[in-house]
Amino acid sequence: MRYFLDTEFNGFCGELISIALVPEDTAWAPFYAAIAIDEPTEWVKANALPVLGVEPQSREAVRDRFAAYLMNDPAPLLVADWPEDIALAARLLITGPGHMKPVRSIRFELVDPDIIGPGVPSAVPHNALHDAMALRATVLAWEARITR
């Protein structure tokens, strides 16, 4: 199944703050979690942290939940609109040098909403869950247009 991925992170190439996977099939529950960070940037303090909507957890707790969520799907495809979202999702699975959470298989796809637009605006900008829902709506609308 396809999952639309979004993350929030602490500045350019910074540590992961929150991650969301929104399934293409709306009958499936999305995944959303936040990670506690020690030194958020001023921008993150003003824009991302106030709209988290969930209590931040440890990185290990989020990693374990994320891996467990993906294990229910034999061939998940994570669709993102920014390269760092893919990097942070993949990095989240790392448990230590040479070790990662077990996963069957994960594929990633990068789309450019500026090319496939017009984009659907996020109901809550800088909230990974709402941004992932907006990405799903944008991609599905584009696919509906090109198949007509």
N, C-alpha and C positions, 0 to 999 in steps of 0.2 A: 504494500500500500504506500501511497505517497503521503508524506508529512511535510507541512510547511514549517520551516525552521526560522526562528529569530532569536537573537541574543542581545543583551545589553552588556557593555563592558566598560571598564574603568579607564577611559581615555584611549588614545590611539594605540592599538595593539595591547591594551591593558587586560587585567585579569577579568574573568567572567563574573558578572553580577547576577544575571538571570538568563534563563533559557526556556524556550517554549517550542513544542511540537504540536501542530494542529493537523489532525488527520484530514485527508480529503473527504472521507466518509464521515458525515456529521453524526452518525450513530455511535461513533467511537469517541471516548473522552480524550480531551487534549492532555498533554503533559506540560506543567508549568512549575518552575521552582526558582528560588533566589538563593544566592550564596552570600553569607556574611563576609564583608571586606573591611580591612582595617583603615585604609587611608583613601577614601573616595576623593576624586577631583572635585573642584568647585562646581563644574558643569553637572557632574553626576549627582552631587548633593542637591542641586537646584532642580534638576529635570528628571532623573531616573529614579532615585530613591523615593521621592514622595509618591510615585505612582506604582510602586511594586505591587501592592495589593496582597502580598503574602509575607509571612514571617521568614526572614532569611535563615537558612540552615547551614551546617558545615558543608564544605566541598565534598567530603566523603559521603555524607548522607544523600546529597543531590546526585552524585555519581552513581551510587547504588540504585537509587530510584530510577534514574535515566536508563541505566543498563537493563534493569528489570522490565521497564516499559517497552524497550525495543525487543527484548527476548520473546515477546508474545507474537512477533511478526517474523516469518522466516526470510523475508526479503524487503526490508524497509528502504524506501528511497526518500532521502531528506532533501527538500528543495529550499534553497536560500537565495536571497538577493544581494548578499555581500560576502566576499571571500572569508572574512574573519569569522562570520557565523559558522561556516563549515569547519574552520580550524579550531575554534573553541569547542564545538560539539565533539569533534574527534579527540581533542586533547582531554576532554572531561573523562573519557574512558580509561586514561592512563592511570595506573595505580602505583607505579614506581618504575625504576630503570628496567626496561625489558619486560614489563608486565602490564597487562590491561584487563579490564573486566571482560568476561567471555561474552561474545556476540556471535550470532550465526553469520551474518553478512550485513553490511550497510553500504549503500550507494549514495552518492551525493550529486546534486545537480545545481548549477548556478545559473540563475536567470537575471536579466537586466530589466527591471520594471520601466526604465526610461525608454527602452526599445519596444516592449510589449504593451505599454500604457494604453489608455490612461489608467493610472493607478487608483485604487480604492483607498481613500484616506483611513488611517487608523483611528478608531474611536478614542483611544487613549495613547497618544504618541509617546514613544520611549518606554512603553510597557511591552515586553517581549511577547506576551500572550496576544494582546490586541494587534500588535504589528504583524504577528504570524497569521492571524485571522484576516487581516487586510491583504497580506501577500497571497493567501489562498484565494480570496475573492478576485484579486487582480489577475492571477494566473488562470483561474477557471473562466473568467470573463473573456480573456484573450483567446483561450482555446475555443470557446464557443463562437467567437467571431471568425476564427480562421477555418472552422469546420463548416461554415455555412455555405 
